[in-house]
Amino acid sequence: MSKSRVPIRSIERTIIVCRGHRVILDADLAAIYGVSTKRLNEQVRRNHDRFPADFCFQLTIREWKSVQGIRSQTATLEKGRGRHRKYRPFVFTEHGAIMAANVLNSMRAVHTSVFVVRAFIKMRRMLTDNKELARRLTQLENELKKRLDVHETAIVGILQRIMDLIDPPPGPEPTRKQIGF
């Protein structure tokens, strides 16, 4: 194994959700694999047939602005040549990240791709666990509502009886004796 391991936790922080997919930005993936973003994107363009839309896609301007707002709270650009992006970034799904390691052909990329895949798997597992928890909570809530309906009906019945004791409903009027024949 390579000495320069990237902790799964630091990879998890770079994974975002975009268009319903968990993805990682090209700059983050390039940093993890130890190559420049330019080199990563160059290899993606050269091997475009290996990166279908469900592996890799370019962000729209709106998505990119949204991601920038999430990732950084600074509104100023750093000075110097090459310090900011000219082009919208690509993002890679789990499968795209694996494919990127294959086209980069560096040992670090091959070894690190295992950690990237594990981070995606861990996030998928967490999401599945959360869905199961939400399903169970909904089920519990429905059970409690059913129980409350039964209890509420009983309580309303008891209150009605108490009200009848305090203020009894008017009974039938007594029959009057007829006067006369």
N, CA and C atoms as a LAMMPS dump frame, in Angstrom:
ITEM: TIMESTEP
0
ITEM: NUMBER OF ATOMS
543
ITEM: BOX BOUNDS ff ff ff
-5.0000000000000000e+02 5.0000000000000000e+02
-5.0000000000000000e+02 5.0000000000000000e+02
-5.0000000000000000e+02 5.0000000000000000e+02
ITEM: ATOMS id mol type element x y z
1 1 1 N 0.832 -1.19 0
2 1 2 C 0 0 0
3 1 3 C 0.872 1.247 0
4 2 1 N 0.327 2.292 -0.512
5 2 2 C 1.038 3.56 -0.572
6 2 3 C 1.074 4.218 0.801
7 3 1 N 2.152 4.946 1.08
8 3 2 C 2.274 5.619 2.36
9 3 3 C 1.354 6.826 2.447
10 4 1 N 0.989 7.384 1.31
11 4 2 C 0.165 8.598 1.312
12 4 3 C -1.316 8.249 1.213
13 5 1 N -1.82 7.631 2.257
14 5 2 C -3.242 7.284 2.293
15 5 3 C -4.066 8.525 2.598
16 6 1 N -5.222 8.58 2.003
17 6 2 C -6.147 9.667 2.275
18 6 3 C -7.238 9.097 3.169
19 7 1 N -7.461 9.69 4.346
20 7 2 C -8.492 9.152 5.238
21 7 3 C -9.877 9.223 4.586
22 8 1 N -10.672 8.193 4.846
23 8 2 C -12.015 8.128 4.274
24 8 3 C -12.836 9.341 4.711
25 9 1 N -12.652 9.789 5.955
26 9 2 C -13.413 10.933 6.454
27 9 3 C -13.175 12.188 5.622
28 10 1 N -11.93 12.42 5.213
29 10 2 C -11.66 13.618 4.415
30 10 3 C -12.265 13.484 3.02
31 11 1 N -12.35 12.269 2.519
32 11 2 C -12.99 12.06 1.218
33 11 3 C -14.496 12.266 1.346
34 12 1 N -15.081 11.806 2.451
35 12 2 C -16.526 11.96 2.666
36 12 3 C -16.928 13.426 2.635
37 13 1 N -16.094 14.294 3.164
38 13 2 C -16.417 15.721 3.197
39 13 3 C -16.463 16.338 1.802
40 14 1 N -15.787 15.729 0.845
41 14 2 C -15.767 16.286 -0.508
42 14 3 C -16.918 15.768 -1.365
43 15 1 N -17.635 14.781 -0.893
44 15 2 C -18.747 14.216 -1.661
45 15 3 C -19.992 15.07 -1.421
46 16 1 N -20.612 15.507 -2.524
47 16 2 C -21.812 16.324 -2.456
48 16 3 C -22.925 15.635 -3.246
49 17 1 N -24.139 16.125 -3.098
50 17 2 C -25.26 15.588 -3.86
51 17 3 C -25.625 16.598 -4.935
52 18 1 N -25.671 16.129 -6.169
53 18 2 C -26.011 16.977 -7.308
54 18 3 C -26.834 16.149 -8.29
55 19 1 N -27.972 16.68 -8.703
56 19 2 C -28.877 15.992 -9.633
57 19 3 C -29.28 14.608 -9.128
58 20 1 N -29.358 14.466 -7.83
59 20 2 C -29.77 13.2 -7.242
60 20 3 C -28.661 12.168 -7.142
61 21 1 N -27.43 12.547 -7.469
62 21 2 C -26.286 11.628 -7.394
63 21 3 C -25.299 12.149 -6.354
64 22 1 N -24.617 11.238 -5.684
65 22 2 C -23.508 11.621 -4.817
66 22 3 C -22.276 11.712 -5.72
67 23 1 N -21.661 12.886 -5.738
68 23 2 C -20.559 13.14 -6.664
69 23 3 C -19.405 13.821 -5.944
70 24 1 N -18.274 13.841 -6.625
71 24 2 C -17.094 14.524 -6.12
72 24 3 C -16.577 15.432 -7.236
73 25 1 N -16.183 16.642 -6.877
74 25 2 C -15.689 17.603 -7.865
75 25 3 C -14.354 17.157 -8.455
76 26 1 N -14.111 17.575 -9.688
77 26 2 C -12.874 17.193 -10.359
78 26 3 C -11.632 17.656 -9.604
79 27 1 N -11.666 18.872 -9.033
80 27 2 C -10.494 19.382 -8.3
81 27 3 C -10.225 18.545 -7.051
82 28 1 N -11.29 18.132 -6.362
83 28 2 C -11.116 17.308 -5.169
84 28 3 C -10.591 15.923 -5.538
85 29 1 N -11.143 15.343 -6.601
86 29 2 C -10.69 14.016 -7.036
87 29 3 C -9.24 14.075 -7.513
88 30 1 N -8.873 15.132 -8.228
89 30 2 C -7.495 15.285 -8.688
90 30 3 C -6.54 15.397 -7.501
91 31 1 N -6.934 16.149 -6.479
92 31 2 C -6.082 16.292 -5.29
93 31 3 C -5.916 14.951 -4.588
94 32 1 N -6.998 14.181 -4.502
95 32 2 C -6.924 12.868 -3.854
96 32 3 C -6.001 11.941 -4.627
97 33 1 N -6.101 11.988 -5.947
98 33 2 C -5.282 11.111 -6.793
99 33 3 C -3.868 11.651 -7.029
100 34 1 N -3.586 12.86 -6.553
101 34 2 C -2.239 13.405 -6.665
102 34 3 C -1.884 13.891 -8.054
103 35 1 N -2.85 14.385 -8.8
104 35 2 C -2.607 14.956 -10.128
105 35 3 C -3.261 16.328 -10.181
106 36 1 N -2.939 17.093 -11.2
107 36 2 C -3.575 18.4 -11.345
108 36 3 C -4.977 18.219 -11.936
109 37 1 N -5.823 19.19 -11.65
110 37 2 C -7.186 19.156 -12.189
111 37 3 C -7.14 19.176 -13.717
112 38 1 N -6.211 19.945 -14.24
113 38 2 C -6.059 20.044 -15.692
114 38 3 C -5.741 18.672 -16.284
115 39 1 N -4.841 17.938 -15.652
116 39 2 C -4.467 16.604 -16.156
117 39 3 C -5.642 15.636 -16.058
118 40 1 N -6.383 15.671 -14.956
119 40 2 C -7.544 14.797 -14.796
120 40 3 C -8.566 15.071 -15.901
121 41 1 N -8.908 16.335 -16.099
122 41 2 C -9.907 16.683 -17.114
123 41 3 C -9.405 16.377 -18.524
124 42 1 N -8.124 16.51 -18.721
125 42 2 C -7.521 16.163 -20.016
126 42 3 C -7.727 14.674 -20.311
127 43 1 N -7.487 13.833 -19.321
128 43 2 C -7.667 12.383 -19.503
129 43 3 C -9.15 12.028 -19.702
130 44 1 N -10.027 12.751 -19.027
131 44 2 C -11.468 12.52 -19.215
132 44 3 C -11.864 12.862 -20.642
133 45 1 N -11.373 13.994 -21.154
134 45 2 C -11.698 14.375 -22.537
135 45 3 C -11.111 13.391 -23.549
136 46 1 N -9.908 12.911 -23.294
137 46 2 C -9.284 11.948 -24.207
138 46 3 C -9.997 10.6 -24.208
139 47 1 N -10.621 10.27 -23.098
140 47 2 C -11.306 8.982 -22.953
141 47 3 C -12.799 9.199 -22.718
142 48 1 N -13.399 10.102 -23.47
143 48 2 C -14.791 10.474 -23.215
144 48 3 C -15.765 9.301 -23.33
145 49 1 N -15.421 8.286 -24.121
146 49 2 C -16.3 7.119 -24.249
147 49 3 C -16.336 6.286 -22.959
148 50 1 N -15.371 6.465 -22.065
149 50 2 C -15.353 5.747 -20.783
150 50 3 C -16.133 6.478 -19.698
151 51 1 N -16.613 7.673 -20.005
152 51 2 C -17.303 8.494 -19.012
153 51 3 C -18.686 8.906 -19.503
154 52 1 N -19.633 7.968 -19.467
155 52 2 C -21.005 8.338 -19.839
156 52 3 C -21.591 9.304 -18.797
157 53 1 N -22.751 9.828 -19.086
158 53 2 C -23.369 10.858 -18.236
159 53 3 C -23.618 10.398 -16.803
160 54 1 N -23.768 9.086 -16.584
161 54 2 C -23.987 8.629 -15.208
162 54 3 C -22.669 8.385 -14.471
163 55 1 N -21.543 8.599 -15.13
164 55 2 C -20.222 8.497 -14.492
165 55 3 C -19.64 9.884 -14.217
166 56 1 N -19.874 10.805 -15.147
167 56 2 C -19.242 12.116 -15.076
168 56 3 C -20.1 13.108 -15.859
169 57 1 N -20.293 14.315 -15.306
170 57 2 C -20.992 15.361 -16.044
171 57 3 C -20.48 16.713 -15.594
172 58 1 N -20.685 17.697 -16.454
173 58 2 C -20.219 19.043 -16.15
174 58 3 C -21.358 19.815 -15.493
175 59 1 N -21.028 20.561 -14.462
176 59 2 C -22.035 21.334 -13.743
177 59 3 C -22.526 22.502 -14.583
178 60 1 N -23.785 22.875 -14.392
179 60 2 C -24.299 24.092 -15.008
180 60 3 C -23.772 25.278 -14.207
181 61 1 N -23.918 26.464 -14.739
182 61 2 C -23.443 27.664 -14.029
183 61 3 C -24.172 27.802 -12.696
184 62 1 N -25.463 27.541 -12.709
185 62 2 C -26.263 27.639 -11.478
186 62 3 C -25.789 26.627 -10.428
187 63 1 N -25.555 25.387 -10.855
188 63 2 C -25.073 24.355 -9.926
189 63 3 C -23.705 24.726 -9.379
190 64 1 N -22.838 25.246 -10.24
191 64 2 C -21.492 25.61 -9.82
192 64 3 C -21.534 26.738 -8.789
193 65 1 N -22.394 27.736 -9.017
194 65 2 C -22.527 28.823 -8.049
195 65 3 C -23.062 28.302 -6.719
196 66 1 N -23.983 27.356 -6.789
197 66 2 C -24.534 26.752 -5.577
198 66 3 C -23.447 26 -4.814
199 67 1 N -22.647 25.232 -5.521
200 67 2 C -21.562 24.473 -4.887
201 67 3 C -20.53 25.422 -4.297
202 68 1 N -20.215 26.492 -5.005
203 68 2 C -19.252 27.466 -4.48
204 68 3 C -19.76 28.082 -3.188
205 69 1 N -21.06 28.356 -3.107
206 69 2 C -21.643 28.928 -1.901
207 69 3 C -21.551 27.977 -0.73
208 70 1 N -21.685 26.676 -0.998
209 70 2 C -21.602 25.668 0.058
210 70 3 C -20.167 25.512 0.528
211 71 1 N -19.238 25.492 -0.407
212 71 2 C -17.858 25.17 -0.08
213 71 3 C -17.068 26.334 0.495
214 72 1 N -17.432 27.577 0.15
215 72 2 C -16.619 28.696 0.602
216 72 3 C -17.494 29.885 0.922
217 73 1 N -17.149 30.575 1.955
218 73 2 C -17.899 31.767 2.335
219 73 3 C -17.166 33.038 1.914
220 74 1 N -15.993 32.907 1.277
221 74 2 C -15.25 34.085 0.847
222 74 3 C -15.714 34.49 -0.537
223 75 1 N -15.871 35.786 -0.733
224 75 2 C -16.397 36.285 -1.996
225 75 3 C -15.311 36.843 -2.901
226 76 1 N -14.067 36.864 -2.461
227 76 2 C -12.997 37.431 -3.276
228 76 3 C -12.144 36.333 -3.881
229 77 1 N -11.594 36.624 -5.034
230 77 2 C -10.703 35.682 -5.701
231 77 3 C -9.281 35.872 -5.196
232 78 1 N -8.549 34.779 -5.159
233 78 2 C -7.138 34.891 -4.806
234 78 3 C -6.393 35.482 -5.992
235 79 1 N -5.353 36.258 -5.706
236 79 2 C -4.571 36.868 -6.782
237 79 3 C -3.569 35.865 -7.319
238 80 1 N -3.26 36.023 -8.566
239 80 2 C -2.25 35.173 -9.173
240 80 3 C -2.806 34.354 -10.318
241 81 1 N -1.917 33.979 -11.181
242 81 2 C -2.297 33.22 -12.367
243 81 3 C -2.697 31.795 -11.978
244 82 1 N -3.833 31.346 -12.502
245 82 2 C -4.276 29.982 -12.283
246 82 3 C -4.887 29.724 -10.923
247 83 1 N -5.275 30.766 -10.202
248 83 2 C -5.82 30.599 -8.857
249 83 3 C -7.341 30.423 -8.838
250 84 1 N -7.987 30.67 -9.963
251 84 2 C -9.429 30.47 -10.026
252 84 3 C -9.801 29.794 -11.343
253 85 1 N -10.973 29.225 -11.388
254 85 2 C -11.398 28.42 -12.529
255 85 3 C -11.933 29.277 -13.664
256 86 1 N -11.6 28.879 -14.872
257 86 2 C -12.155 29.524 -16.06
258 86 3 C -13.367 28.751 -16.562
259 87 1 N -13.382 27.456 -16.274
260 87 2 C -14.418 26.578 -16.819
261 87 3 C -15.216 25.946 -15.693
262 88 1 N -16.444 25.576 -16.048
263 88 2 C -17.279 24.878 -15.074
264 88 3 C -16.657 23.509 -14.786
265 89 1 N -16.718 23.066 -13.544
266 89 2 C -16.07 21.796 -13.194
267 89 3 C -16.893 20.583 -13.617
268 90 1 N -16.186 19.482 -13.73
269 90 2 C -16.822 18.187 -13.911
270 90 3 C -17.009 17.588 -12.53
271 91 1 N -18.008 16.74 -12.4
272 91 2 C -18.197 15.988 -11.175
273 91 3 C -18.254 14.512 -11.542
274 92 1 N -17.795 13.673 -10.609
275 92 2 C -17.698 12.245 -10.857
276 92 3 C -18.529 11.479 -9.845
277 93 1 N -19.31 10.529 -10.33
278 93 2 C -20.022 9.62 -9.435
279 93 3 C -19.019 8.573 -8.96
280 94 1 N -19.488 7.651 -8.157
281 94 2 C -18.609 6.592 -7.648
282 94 3 C -17.935 5.843 -8.801
283 95 1 N -18.713 5.488 -9.811
284 95 2 C -18.164 4.733 -10.943
285 95 3 C -17.22 5.591 -11.784
286 96 1 N -17.544 6.869 -11.888
287 96 2 C -16.67 7.776 -12.609
288 96 3 C -15.333 7.956 -11.899
289 97 1 N -15.354 7.971 -10.567
290 97 2 C -14.108 8.097 -9.802
291 97 3 C -13.215 6.877 -10.019
292 98 1 N -13.822 5.714 -10.097
293 98 2 C -13.046 4.491 -10.368
294 98 3 C -12.455 4.547 -11.772
295 99 1 N -13.274 4.955 -12.729
296 99 2 C -12.809 5.042 -14.114
297 99 3 C -11.684 6.067 -14.234
298 100 1 N -11.786 7.159 -13.491
299 100 2 C -10.726 8.178 -13.531
300 100 3 C -9.413 7.588 -13.045
301 101 1 N -9.447 6.767 -12.018
302 101 2 C -8.224 6.117 -11.529
303 101 3 C -7.637 5.227 -12.617
304 102 1 N -8.499 4.58 -13.395
305 102 2 C -8.007 3.702 -14.459
306 102 3 C -7.356 4.475 -15.596
307 103 1 N -7.89 5.637 -15.959
308 103 2 C -7.307 6.374 -17.082
309 103 3 C -6.088 7.186 -16.664
310 104 1 N -5.937 7.446 -15.355
311 104 2 C -4.776 8.218 -14.906
312 104 3 C -3.504 7.383 -14.903
313 105 1 N -3.618 6.097 -14.679
314 105 2 C -2.467 5.191 -14.719
315 105 3 C -1.36 5.532 -13.735
316 106 1 N -1.674 6.129 -12.622
317 106 2 C -0.636 6.349 -11.619
318 106 3 C -0.896 5.391 -10.461
319 107 1 N 0.153 4.956 -9.798
320 107 2 C 0 4.015 -8.686
321 107 3 C -0.813 4.643 -7.55
322 108 1 N -0.586 5.919 -7.298
323 108 2 C -1.339 6.578 -6.234
324 108 3 C -2.836 6.577 -6.556
325 109 1 N -3.171 6.824 -7.813
326 109 2 C -4.582 6.825 -8.21
327 109 3 C -5.2 5.443 -8.022
328 110 1 N -4.47 4.414 -8.374
329 110 2 C -4.979 3.048 -8.228
330 110 3 C -5.203 2.712 -6.76
331 111 1 N -4.237 3.019 -5.918
332 111 2 C -4.362 2.701 -4.49
333 111 3 C -5.432 3.561 -3.811
334 112 1 N -5.468 4.816 -4.162
335 112 2 C -6.41 5.726 -3.521
336 112 3 C -7.835 5.477 -3.975
337 113 1 N -8.037 4.927 -5.153
338 113 2 C -9.403 4.677 -5.641
339 113 3 C -10.163 3.754 -4.688
340 114 1 N -9.452 2.868 -4.026
341 114 2 C -10.088 1.982 -3.042
342 114 3 C -10.707 2.811 -1.926
343 115 1 N -10.002 3.835 -1.443
344 115 2 C -10.522 4.676 -0.377
345 115 3 C -11.706 5.513 -0.853
346 116 1 N -11.649 5.968 -2.102
347 116 2 C -12.757 6.741 -2.658
348 116 3 C -14.01 5.87 -2.729
349 117 1 N -13.854 4.653 -3.218
350 117 2 C -14.992 3.727 -3.313
351 117 3 C -15.554 3.436 -1.92
352 118 1 N -14.679 3.214 -0.95
353 118 2 C -15.144 2.938 0.414
354 118 3 C -15.911 4.126 0.996
355 119 1 N -15.476 5.336 0.687
356 119 2 C -16.186 6.522 1.174
357 119 3 C -17.586 6.59 0.57
358 120 1 N -17.699 6.323 -0.731
359 120 2 C -19.02 6.311 -1.368
360 120 3 C -19.904 5.219 -0.756
361 121 1 N -19.338 4.053 -0.522
362 121 2 C -20.105 2.94 0.065
363 121 3 C -20.583 3.31 1.461
364 122 1 N -19.701 3.927 2.25
365 122 2 C -20.077 4.317 3.612
366 122 3 C -21.216 5.33 3.583
367 123 1 N -21.146 6.283 2.661
368 123 2 C -22.212 7.271 2.559
369 123 3 C -23.517 6.629 2.114
370 124 1 N -23.452 5.676 1.199
371 124 2 C -24.653 4.974 0.745
372 124 3 C -25.274 4.204 1.911
373 125 1 N -24.445 3.565 2.705
374 125 2 C -24.928 2.799 3.859
375 125 3 C -25.594 3.725 4.871
376 126 1 N -24.995 4.892 5.117
377 126 2 C -25.582 5.849 6.043
378 126 3 C -26.938 6.326 5.535
379 127 1 N -27.04 6.577 4.24
380 127 2 C -28.298 7.023 3.658
381 127 3 C -29.358 5.942 3.779
382 128 1 N -28.982 4.696 3.532
383 128 2 C -29.925 3.578 3.657
384 128 3 C -30.377 3.423 5.092
385 129 1 N -29.443 3.533 6.043
386 129 2 C -29.805 3.442 7.455
387 129 3 C -30.786 4.539 7.844
388 130 1 N -30.572 5.754 7.318
389 130 2 C -31.472 6.861 7.623
390 130 3 C -32.86 6.628 7.042
391 131 1 N -32.942 6.043 5.846
392 131 2 C -34.243 5.742 5.251
393 131 3 C -34.98 4.705 6.084
394 132 1 N -34.273 3.695 6.56
395 132 2 C -34.888 2.66 7.391
396 132 3 C -35.381 3.272 8.694
397 133 1 N -34.594 4.139 9.291
398 133 2 C -34.993 4.803 10.521
399 133 3 C -36.245 5.654 10.284
400 134 1 N -36.28 6.382 9.191
401 134 2 C -37.452 7.208 8.869
402 134 3 C -38.683 6.342 8.671
403 135 1 N -38.526 5.192 8.025
404 135 2 C -39.652 4.281 7.806
405 135 3 C -40.179 3.774 9.144
406 136 1 N -39.281 3.397 10.043
407 136 2 C -39.685 2.901 11.361
408 136 3 C -40.377 3.986 12.186
409 137 1 N -39.864 5.207 12.124
410 137 2 C -40.492 6.306 12.857
411 137 3 C -41.898 6.582 12.33
412 138 1 N -42.092 6.513 11.038
413 138 2 C -43.416 6.705 10.449
414 138 3 C -44.365 5.617 10.908
415 139 1 N -43.869 4.385 10.934
416 139 2 C -44.68 3.257 11.389
417 139 3 C -45.081 3.453 12.857
418 140 1 N -44.142 3.856 13.696
419 140 2 C -44.418 4.098 15.114
420 140 3 C -45.43 5.23 15.287
421 141 1 N -45.278 6.274 14.507
422 141 2 C -46.201 7.398 14.575
423 141 3 C -47.623 6.952 14.221
424 142 1 N -47.763 6.126 13.194
425 142 2 C -49.09 5.624 12.814
426 142 3 C -49.701 4.776 13.921
427 143 1 N -48.888 3.929 14.557
428 143 2 C -49.386 3.117 15.673
429 143 3 C -49.866 3.998 16.823
430 144 1 N -49.078 5.025 17.153
431 144 2 C -49.46 5.923 18.246
432 144 3 C -50.749 6.672 17.917
433 145 1 N -50.909 7.086 16.661
434 145 2 C -52.134 7.778 16.267
435 145 3 C -53.347 6.87 16.435
436 146 1 N -53.207 5.589 16.065
437 146 2 C -54.311 4.643 16.232
438 146 3 C -54.664 4.496 17.705
439 147 1 N -53.648 4.376 18.546
440 147 2 C -53.881 4.236 19.986
441 147 3 C -54.528 5.487 20.546
442 148 1 N -54.059 6.642 20.117
443 148 2 C -54.626 7.896 20.613
444 148 3 C -56.092 8.012 20.215
445 149 1 N -56.439 7.578 19.012
446 149 2 C -57.829 7.638 18.578
447 149 3 C -58.715 6.823 19.517
448 150 1 N -58.265 5.641 19.911
449 150 2 C -59.026 4.793 20.83
450 150 3 C -59.14 5.469 22.188
451 151 1 N -58.024 6.003 22.687
452 151 2 C -58.018 6.663 23.991
453 151 3 C -58.847 7.946 23.95
454 152 1 N -58.723 8.705 22.873
455 152 2 C -59.498 9.941 22.76
456 152 3 C -60.99 9.643 22.783
457 153 1 N -61.411 8.605 22.103
458 153 2 C -62.826 8.224 22.09
459 153 3 C -63.297 7.876 23.499
460 154 1 N -62.488 7.126 24.237
461 154 2 C -62.836 6.766 25.611
462 154 3 C -62.895 7.999 26.497
463 155 1 N -61.947 8.904 26.342
464 155 2 C -61.906 10.118 27.16
465 155 3 C -63.119 10.993 26.855
466 156 1 N -63.457 11.135 25.576
467 156 2 C -64.622 11.932 25.2
468 156 3 C -65.881 11.322 25.81
469 157 1 N -66.006 9.991 25.804
470 157 2 C -67.158 9.312 26.414
471 157 3 C -67.246 9.59 27.904
472 158 1 N -66.119 9.529 28.601
473 158 2 C -66.096 9.786 30.049
474 158 3 C -66.482 11.234 30.331
475 159 1 N -65.923 12.173 29.56
476 159 2 C -66.253 13.587 29.758
477 159 3 C -67.735 13.844 29.516
478 160 1 N -68.305 13.177 28.525
479 160 2 C -69.73 13.353 28.241
480 160 3 C -70.581 12.88 29.424
481 161 1 N -70.211 11.769 30.031
482 161 2 C -70.947 11.257 31.198
483 161 3 C -70.843 12.217 32.39
484 162 1 N -69.641 12.79 32.591
485 162 2 C -69.449 13.753 33.677
486 162 3 C -70.321 14.986 33.435
487 163 1 N -70.33 15.455 32.2
488 163 2 C -71.16 16.621 31.863
489 163 3 C -72.634 16.318 32.089
490 164 1 N -73.062 15.096 31.8
491 164 2 C -74.454 14.7 32.021
492 164 3 C -74.781 14.708 33.511
493 165 1 N -73.817 14.336 34.365
494 165 2 C -74.049 14.365 35.811
495 165 3 C -74.126 15.795 36.319
496 166 1 N -73.261 16.68 35.802
497 166 2 C -73.242 18.077 36.252
498 166 3 C -74.495 18.806 35.772
499 167 1 N -74.79 18.668 34.528
500 167 2 C -75.938 19.36 33.94
501 167 3 C -76.76 18.315 33.184
502 168 1 N -77.624 17.622 33.902
503 168 2 C -78.36 16.539 33.259
504 168 3 C -79.235 17.056 32.123
505 169 1 N -79.34 16.243 31.086
506 169 2 C -80.198 16.655 29.983
507 169 3 C -81.652 16.68 30.449
508 170 1 N -82.453 17.539 29.853
509 170 2 C -83.849 17.601 30.291
510 170 3 C -84.54 16.268 30.026
511 171 1 N -85.281 15.827 31.044
512 171 2 C -85.991 14.566 30.914
513 171 3 C -87.317 14.776 30.186
514 172 1 N -88.094 13.697 30.017
515 172 2 C -89.383 13.858 29.356
516 172 3 C -90.322 14.669 30.254
517 173 1 N -91.116 15.476 29.641
518 173 2 C -92.044 16.306 30.41
519 173 3 C -93.113 15.424 31.037
520 174 1 N -93.456 15.735 32.289
521 174 2 C -94.483 14.922 32.941
522 174 3 C -95.847 15.091 32.246
523 175 1 N -96.603 14.034 32.257
524 175 2 C -97.927 14.09 31.622
525 175 3 C -98.879 14.859 32.516
526 176 1 N -99.696 15.673 31.96
527 176 2 C -100.635 16.489 32.714
528 176 3 C -102 15.767 32.786
529 177 1 N -102.551 15.916 33.883
530 177 2 C -103.903 15.391 34.051
531 177 3 C -104.869 16.336 33.377
532 178 1 N -105.788 15.746 32.681
533 178 2 C -106.789 16.561 32.017
534 178 3 C -107.843 17.001 33.017
535 179 1 N -108.184 18.223 32.882
536 179 2 C -109.233 18.762 33.749
537 179 3 C -110.546 18.67 32.965
538 180 1 N -111.461 18.182 33.6
539 180 2 C -112.764 18.105 32.95
540 180 3 C -113.081 16.696 32.529
541 181 1 N -114.031 16.62 31.639
542 181 2 C -114.561 15.317 31.248
543 181 3 C -113.577 14.501 30.534
